[in-house]
Amino acid sequence: MEWEVIGLWILAYLTGSISSAVIVCRIMQLPDPRDFGSHNPGATNVLRLGGKKAALFTLIGDMLKAVIPILIGYALELHNRNLGWVGFMAFIGHLYPLYFNFKGGKGMATYFGALVALSPLLLAYCIVTWLVTAFFTRYASLASLLSSFAVAAFGFYMDHRYFFPLFAMFLIMLWRHRQNIKNLRQGKERKITDKKFSRKKKRSE
């Protein structure tokens, strides 16, 4: 394996380890998202903490963590298979950040970012599935799981280049959302519009 591929995977992980949610909340003088609401450093929790503007900045930041390393991969003319795993490493960095004791978010925004750089077609399919699910259910976690599964399934039939890293990301998101799945089954899952916060509750979204 070429050293530039390994180096880019490491860079993607280090970039993914940057917590956009924590940085945005500090700049906007909001509570630490790891201590409030779902305790998840992601755009959905920041939306409840600081509104749409803060959530948008968090979303863009988390997406760029995957976009930038993949664009560097394009500049280095890496094989498509390697580019898919670059996005995967940025995704892993977001979930298990080196700078925050390996305790990160659920990864959907960084997953979106990988799709932005890898395949606009798969991105459009993912966004439509997410928005439709979120609109009718108001559950960000359910929308994330269904859209990531749909992309993996669609990619298997339409675009084999990135199937394995995308499917790996879906499986990891399934594991990371295990508490959400339990909450959904019990009717306890937080909705996107829920603005009640608690320091004592475990991460749910």
N, C-alpha and C positions, 0 to 999 in steps of 0.2 A: 504493500500500500504506500502511495506517495506521501511524503512528509507534509506537503501542502494541504492534503486532505485532512490528515490528523490534526494539523495546526488549526485549520478552519473549524473543525469539530470542537476543539478546545475553546477557540474564540467564541463560537456560537453558545457554548455552555456558559462561559463567563459573562457574555452579553445578556443571556437569558436570566442570569442570577441577579441582575439589577431589578429592584422592586419599584416599578413605576408608581404603584399605589402609595407606598410609603413616602416616596419623594414628593409626589403631588400633594399629599395631605400635609406634609411638613411645610411646603412652600405656601400653601393656601391656609395654613394654620388651622387645620382640621385635626380631630382626634386620630390617633394611630389606628388604621383599619384592622390591625391584628388584635386590638383590644376591645372592639365594639362590633355590634351587629352579629354577623356570621363569623367574625374573626378571620375572614378570608381577605388577603391583600389582592383584591381584584376589582374590576370596574363595577360590578353589580353592587358590592358592598360600599364602594366609594360613592356610588349614585345615591344610596340612602344617607350617607354621611354628609356629602357636600353638594349634591345636586348634579344636574346634567353636565355642566361645564367641567367639574372635577372628574366626573366619570369619563368624559370624552378625552381629556388629556391622558388619563390612565389607560384607556383603551388604545389610543394612538401609540403611547410609549411601549405598551406590552406587544403591540403588533410589530413595531420597528425592531424589537429585539430579535425577531426571526427574519424580517425583511432584509436588514443590513448584511448579516453574514451570508445569506443566500445570494444577494446581489454581488458580493465579493466573489462568491463561488462562480457566478456567471462570468465575471471579469477574468477569472483564472481558467475559464473554459473547462470546468469540472463536468464529469459525466452526470446525467440526470439522476441516476441512482444515488450518487454521492450528495447531490443537492438536496434530495429528499431527507437524507440522514442529517444534513446540516440543520434543516428545520426541526428535526426530531431532537437534536442536541440543545437547541435554543429552548424548545418546549420543556425538556428535562431540567434545564437551568431555572426556568420559571417555577417549576414544581418543587425542585430541591435546590434552592439558591445557596451558593457557597458563602455569600456575604451575610446571610440571615439564618444561620444554623440549620440550613437545609429544610426550612419550613416556609414553603411558598404557597402560591395560589392553586387554582384548579386547571389553569392552562388554556382556556378557550380563546382568549384574545391573542395569545402567542400562536395558537393553532391557526387562527384567522390570518395572522401575519405570514405564516408559512405558505398558506394557500394564495395570498396576494402575490407573492413572488414566484410560486411554483406553477399555478394553474388558475387563471381567471375564471375558467369554466367551472372548475370544482368549487372555487370561492363563491361564485354566484349561486350554485346549487346549495352550498352550505348556508349562505345568508338567507335565502328564501325559506329553507327548512327551519332555520332558527327563528326567523321572524314570525312565520305562521304558527309554530308551536308556542312561542312566547305570547303571541297575541291572544290565542284561544285559551291557554292554560295559566299564563302569568308566572310560570315557573322557569327561571333561567337555567336551573340545573337540568330539567327535563329537555329543554330546548337544546342545550349543549350536547347532551348524550344522543339525542335523536339525530341532530344535524351531523355530528361526527361519524355516527354509524352510517348515515345515508351517503356521506362523502366516500367512506371506505367502500361501500357496496357499489356506488356509481363508478368509482375509480377502478374497481376490479373488472368491470365490463367495458369501460370506455377509455381508461387511461392507466395502463399497467405500470408506467414509469415510477409512480410514487405510491403504489398500493401498499407495499410492506411497511414503510415508515408511517403512513397514514393509519393503517390498521393497528400498528403498535401504539400510536398515540391514542386511538380510540380505546384500546384495552386498558391503557393506563388511566385514562379519564374515567373509565367504568369503575376501576378500583378506587380512584380518588373520590368518586361520588358515591361510594357505598353507603355513607351515612345519609346522603340525600335520598338515595333509593329507599332506604329504610323509612325515612321521614315521609316520603311520598306515599308509601304503602300504609302508613299510620295516619295520614292526613295532617302531619305536623310541619310539612315543608314550608319555608318562608317564600312568599311571593315577591316579585320584583318591586311591587308598590308598598311593601311592608316597611315602615320607617321606625319600628320599635327596636331599641337597642338593649343589649345586656352584656355585661362583662362575663357573666357566669356561663352562658350558653356555649356549647362547643360549635366548631365550624359546621355550617350546614350548607353553604352555597359557595 
